[in-house]
Each structure stands twice: as structure tokens, then as C-alpha cells.
Amino acid sequence: MEKWRCTVCGYIHDGTEPPEKCPNCGAPKEKFEKLPEDKEKLIERSRLSNSLHIKLSALLGEVGEAATRGVEDNLDPRCVEIFTQAKEVAWMLRQRSKAEIQTHVNKGKWG
């Protein structure tokens, strides 16, 4: 599907033609430019990757919550160690995914 970018705000529209006005900023149709095929493909791939990062972040949030409960349960030192490590790793990976999404946004790999 063709992609059109609003030159005012960067909104990406999927369709055979640009919208009459930008749904984000209200710019007229004339302010849209058709993206070249390579950019369209990059946006599609980035949409998949970004959605996977979001899903991963949500799952890691659940890991962090379970690990917190495990630490609070405090059954024995080895359990606490495992839960503490899981909580730290989940937090670090969530931060990395957020940073990667921000990099995609800054490079125009979001649409």
C-alpha cells in the first residue's frame, strides 16, 4: 500500500491518495508527499519491529512484577537472588527497547 507523509507534521497515511487534510495537524492534501518504495518498505518493517518491542516491554513489565512478588515472598536466599536478577534484567531490557523505539522515531522509522 502506498504511503504519504505530511510535510508539516510527519504523519504517515496509508492509501492510494493522501487524505483531504492531515488527521493530525489539519494541513491540506497538497502538503503530503508520496514516499518512495524503499521508504514504504522500511516503515512496514519498522512497524513490525516497533510492535514487537512494545509487546516485549509489556511482557517484561509482567516479569518485573512477578519478580517483585518473589523478592517480597523471601522464601530463601537463592529464590530472592533469582527474583532480584529477573527484576533487574527485565528493567534493563525494557529500557533498551524504549531507547530503540526512540531511535526509530528519530530516524523516521515509525509510521
C-alpha positions as CSV (number, residue, x, y, z in Angstrom):
1,M,0.0,0.0,0.0
2,E,1.3,3.5,-0.8
3,K,2.4,5.8,2.0
4,W,2.1,9.5,2.1
5,R,3.9,11.8,4.6
6,C,2.6,15.1,5.8
7,T,5.5,17.6,5.3
8,V,4.1,19.7,8.1
9,C,4.0,17.2,11.0
10,G,5.4,13.9,9.6
11,Y,2.1,12.0,9.9
12,I,2.1,8.8,7.7
13,H,-1.0,8.0,5.7
14,D,-1.6,4.6,4.1
15,G,-3.7,4.7,0.9
16,T,-3.8,5.2,-2.8
17,E,-4.1,9.0,-2.3
18,P,-3.3,11.4,0.5
19,P,-6.2,12.4,2.8
20,E,-8.0,15.7,2.1
21,K,-6.5,17.1,5.2
22,C,-4.0,15.7,7.7
23,P,-5.8,14.0,10.6
24,N,-3.0,15.1,12.9
25,C,-2.3,18.7,12.1
26,G,-5.1,19.7,9.6
27,A,-2.6,20.5,6.8
28,P,-4.3,20.3,3.3
29,K,-3.8,17.4,0.8
30,E,-1.1,19.4,-1.1
31,K,1.2,19.2,1.9
32,F,1.5,15.4,1.6
33,E,4.3,13.8,-0.4
34,K,4.3,10.2,-1.7
35,L,7.1,8.2,-0.1
36,P,9.4,6.1,-2.4
37,E,9.0,2.4,-2.3
38,D,12.2,1.8,-0.2
39,K,10.9,4.1,2.5
40,E,7.5,2.4,2.4
41,K,9.1,-1.0,3.0
42,L,11.3,0.4,5.8
43,I,8.2,1.8,7.5
44,E,6.4,-1.6,7.2
45,R,9.4,-3.4,8.7
46,S,9.7,-0.8,11.4
47,R,6.1,-1.1,12.3
48,L,6.6,-4.8,12.9
49,S,9.7,-4.3,14.9
50,N,8.2,-1.5,17.0
51,S,5.1,-3.5,17.8
52,L,7.3,-6.4,18.9
53,H,9.3,-4.0,21.1
54,I,6.0,-2.8,22.7
55,K,4.8,-6.4,23.2
56,L,8.2,-7.4,24.7
57,S,8.1,-4.3,27.0
58,A,4.7,-5.3,28.3
59,L,5.8,-8.9,28.9
60,L,9.0,-7.7,30.7
61,G,6.8,-5.5,32.9
62,E,4.9,-8.6,33.9
63,V,8.3,-10.4,34.6
64,G,9.3,-7.4,36.8
65,E,6.0,-7.6,38.7
66,A,6.3,-11.4,39.3
67,A,10.0,-10.9,40.4
68,T,9.0,-8.2,42.8
69,R,6.4,-10.5,44.4
70,G,9.1,-13.2,44.6
71,V,11.5,-10.9,46.4
72,E,8.8,-9.9,48.8
73,D,7.9,-13.5,49.4
74,N,11.5,-14.1,50.5
75,L,11.3,-17.9,50.7
76,D,15.0,-18.4,50.8
77,P,18.2,-16.6,49.6
78,R,18.5,-18.5,46.3
79,C,14.9,-17.6,45.4
80,V,15.5,-14.0,46.3
81,E,18.6,-13.9,44.2
82,I,16.8,-15.3,41.1
83,F,13.9,-12.9,41.5
84,T,16.2,-10.0,42.1
85,Q,18.2,-10.8,39.0
86,A,15.0,-11.3,36.9
87,K,13.7,-7.9,38.1
88,E,17.0,-6.1,37.1
89,V,17.3,-7.8,33.7
90,A,13.6,-7.1,32.9
91,W,14.0,-3.5,33.8
92,M,17.2,-3.1,31.7
93,L,15.7,-4.8,28.7
94,R,12.6,-2.6,28.9
95,Q,14.8,0.5,29.0
96,R,16.8,-0.8,25.9
97,S,13.6,-1.4,24.0
98,K,12.3,2.1,24.8
99,A,15.6,3.5,23.6
100,E,15.4,1.5,20.4
101,I,11.9,2.7,19.7
102,Q,13.0,6.3,20.3
103,T,15.9,5.8,17.8
104,H,13.3,4.5,15.3
105,V,11.2,7.6,15.8
106,N,14.2,9.9,15.5
107,K,15.2,8.2,12.2
108,G,11.7,8.3,10.7
109,K,11.2,4.6,11.1
110,W,7.8,4.9,12.6
111,G,4.6,5.3,10.7
